[in-house]
């Protein structure tokens, strides 16, 4: 089986238990939860039994260890994760607003993962992987971006494949150099996984059909648009496939798109038809929102089967 590599931030998430806009006054908090979009993605891949690894960097602290323990337990190769004494593991503080949207405070660029250097262990790991999954957040810190782009080029040069999830939080859109890096990645992308209107960040088209047609014509092989509670759609040269939403009680949406991506990439690499890959990815995203904490809702195949079977039977 093809081994999947991702490069990017590993961090903890700490969540306010009250609702409101930000952190201008003291709030009760829960956490730390293992987090970081690439880490959530690769944890989902590992839980499905697909060979996988992550290149990152954490501090020699409890926040780093809680992530390493979780990833290793779920089948992720962490040999490419450097542990940096005297540095802090990345963090994200999140508070939910009354309308369900979220206010984040990130510490990524100035944390241990923001200074990801080349290491012999990391170089050896890249050579074992045939697929790269890249997220826009990994391009928001110079140290992460350089290593991520290097790994992408090396894997593509040997005939590997690339999946790309923009995952562009408003907080990082103005990062210097981000736009050229995004364009560089899209030019190498085989499987593109935008959420909703993110697809319009990469095309001059004014409607979804036009945007899809434009990106397919530019060489992207598969496009999957994540629609959250509205399901998802897959597009390729053969046409369109849709997946209906699965009704669940939403507790915490953080990490749902990453879990969706991890499941879709796993099935896509295994040669599953689009409808099958979409069904499992949709279930992974739905199950993820039922758990508090961004990595708490990643799923095994059996857990996804249990969610899918009643829907298909209905």
N, C-alpha and C positions, 0 to 999 in steps of 0.2 A: 504493500500500500504506500502511496505517496505520503511523505512526511511534510506536515504543514509547519511553517515558521511564521511567527509574527514578531515585530520589533516595536517596542513602545513602553508606555508608562505602566508601572506597577505602583499602586498607591492604596491608602485606606480611605474609606468614606465614613464621615461622622455626620449624623443626621439629627436635626432639631426635631423634637417631638411636638412642638407647637407649629402652627401655621402663621405665615406672615411674610413680609418682604425683606429678607436679608438678616443681618446680624448686627444691627445698630445698638441692641441691648442684649443683656445676658439671656440665654435660652437653655432649657434642659436638653441634653444631648444623649444619643445612644450610638454605639459603635465601640471600637473600630470594626468595620466590615472590609474584607478583602475586596479590592476594586481596581479600576483602571480599565478603560475600554478594551485594549488589546488583551489584558489578563482575563477579563470576563469571556471574551471571544474564545481564547485558547483553552480556557477551562471547559467550556461547552464542547469544543472539539475533543478534548481528552476524555470527557465523560462518555462520549459516543464510541470510544475505542479507536479513534483515528490517531495514528502516530503524529505527535506534535511537540513543538518547543517554542520557547520565548526567549528573546534577547532583551535584557533589561538590566537595571541596576537598582539596588535597594540599600538603605542604610543598615548598619549593624545594630538594629533596634527591634523592639517588639513588633512594630508596625510592619517591618520587612519580614520578620519571621512568620507572622500570621498569614501572610500571602504565600510565602514559600511552602509552608506546611500544607495549605489548601491545594495549591497547584500540583505539588508532588503527589498528594493523596488521590487526585483526580486524573492522574496519568500523564501529566505534562512534564516533558524533559526540561529541567531548570538548570542544566549544566552551563548554560549561557547567561545566567543571571549573576552578576558580580555583587558582592557584599562589601560595602564601603564603610570602614570604621570611621567614626567621627562625623558622618554625614546623616542627614535625616531622610527617611523614606517619604515619598510624595504623599500629599493628602488632598482631600476635597471635603469641604464642609457644605452641606446642602440643607436648605429650608424650603418646604413646600408653601407656595402661596395659596390663597383661598380658592383660586381658579384651577388648581392642580399643576400649574407651571412651577418651575424650580429656580431658585436663586443659588448659584454656586460661588464658592471662593476656592480657587485652586492654588496649590503649591506644587507645580510640576517642573517648570524651567529651572528653578533654583533648588530643587531637591536632588537626591542622588541619581534618579533616573534621567534628569536633565543633562547630566554630564556622562553620557554613555560612550566610553572609548572602545576602540578595537582591542580585543584580547585573543590570545591563542585559542582559548576554549570557545569563544564566540566564532572565530574563523572556522574552526573545525566543525562546529555545529552547522553553520551555513552550508557547508559542503555535503551534509547528510540530508538536506531538504530539497524537495522538488516543487514545492508550492509556497508562495509568499502571500500573506494577507497583511495589507497595510491600511491603517486608519489615519484620517486627517489629523487627529490629535497628536500623532507621533511626529508630525511635521511642524508642530508649534514650538518646539524647543530645539535650538541649533545642534546640540549634541545628539539628541535622538534622531533628528532629521538626517544628519549626515550618515549615521550608521544604518538607518532604515533604507535610505536610497542606495547605499552601497550594497546591502544585502539583496535588494530588489534587482539591481543590475547584474549581480553575480548569478542569481537563480534564473533570471530570464536568459542570460547569455548561454547557459547550458541546456536550454530548451524547456525550462520550467514554466509554470503558469503563475499569474498574479490575480488576486482578488483585491478590490479596493472599496472601502466604505468611507465616504467623506467624513461623516460623524462630526460635523463642524458646529460646535457650540458658538453662540454669539460672542462669548468672552474671548475667543481666540481668532476671530475673523480678521482682525487688523494686525496680526503678527507679521512683522517685516519678513519678506521672502516667502511667505506662505503660498501666495498665488502661483508663482513660477514653479514651485515644488509640486503643487497639485496638478498643474498642467503636464509636468514631466511624468508624473505617475499615471495619469489617465492615458497618456500615449502608449503605455506598456500594458494596460489593463486588459485582461481576458474576461473577467467577471466583475461587473460594477453593481454596487449595492447601495444606492442612495435612499434616503428617507424622504418621501414626499417631494417637496419643492426643491430639495437639494439638486435634483437633476438639472434645474435651470441655471445652476452656477457654472455649468460647463458647456453651454450651448446658447446660441442666439435665438433659438426657436422660441415661439410664444405659447405653444401648447404642448401637452405631454406627448402626443403621437409624433409631432415634429421633432421634439427633443430626442425621443427614442430612435427615430429613423436616422437622425443626424449622427448620433453616437455609434449606432451599428455600422453606418457607412464609413466611419472613421476607424473601424477595426475592433471595437469592443464586441466580443463574441456573445455574451449573455448579459442582460440587464435585469435586475430584480429591484422593483420599487417597493419599499416597505411602507405600509399605510397605517401602521398602528392598529387601532381598533377597527379599521375598515379592511383588514386582511393584507394581501400582497399580490403583486403581479410579476410574472416573468415574461421577458421578451427575447426572442432571437430571430434568426433569419426565417424560421419556420412559422413564426406567428406569436400569439399571446396566450398565456395560461394564467388564470386567476385562482386565488385561494380565498375562500370566504372566512370571515373572522370567527374565532371561537369565543363564545361568551364565558367570561370568568370574572370573578370579583377582583378588581384591581386594588392592590395594597401599595405597591411601589413600582413605578414604571422604569426606574433606572436599571440599565443593563438589558432591557428586553430586546432592543435592536442588536446588541452584541451577541446575545444568545441565539436570536434568529439567524444571524450571519454564521455563527459557528456551526449550527445544524445544517444550513443550506450548503456551505462549503464542504462539509463532510460528505453529504450525499452526492453533491455535484462531482466531487473527485472520485467517488465510487461508481460513477456512471449512471446514477439514478435518473429516470425521466424527470423533466421539470415538475410535473404534477406531484410526484412523490417527494422530491426535494422540498417543494413549496409546502406541502402538507406537514412535513416534519419540522421545517423551519417555523412555520406559523404556530405550531403547537409549542415549540420551544419558547417563542416570544410570549405566547399567552401564559404559559406556566410560569415564566420568569416574573411576571407582574404580580403573581399571587403571593410572593414572599417578600418580606422586608429585608432590604440589603441587596446590593447590586449583583453579587455573585451567588446569593443564597438560592436562587431559582434555576440555576443550570441543571440540566436533566439528563438522565440515562435514557437509553433506547426504550427500556421497559416503561419508564414513566411517560415518555411521549406516546408510546403505543396505547397506554391506558387512556390518554386524553383524546387521541385520534379515533379510536375504535367506536366509542359511543357517537361521535359526530358522523362518521361514515355510515354507521348503522342506522342513524336517524334519516 
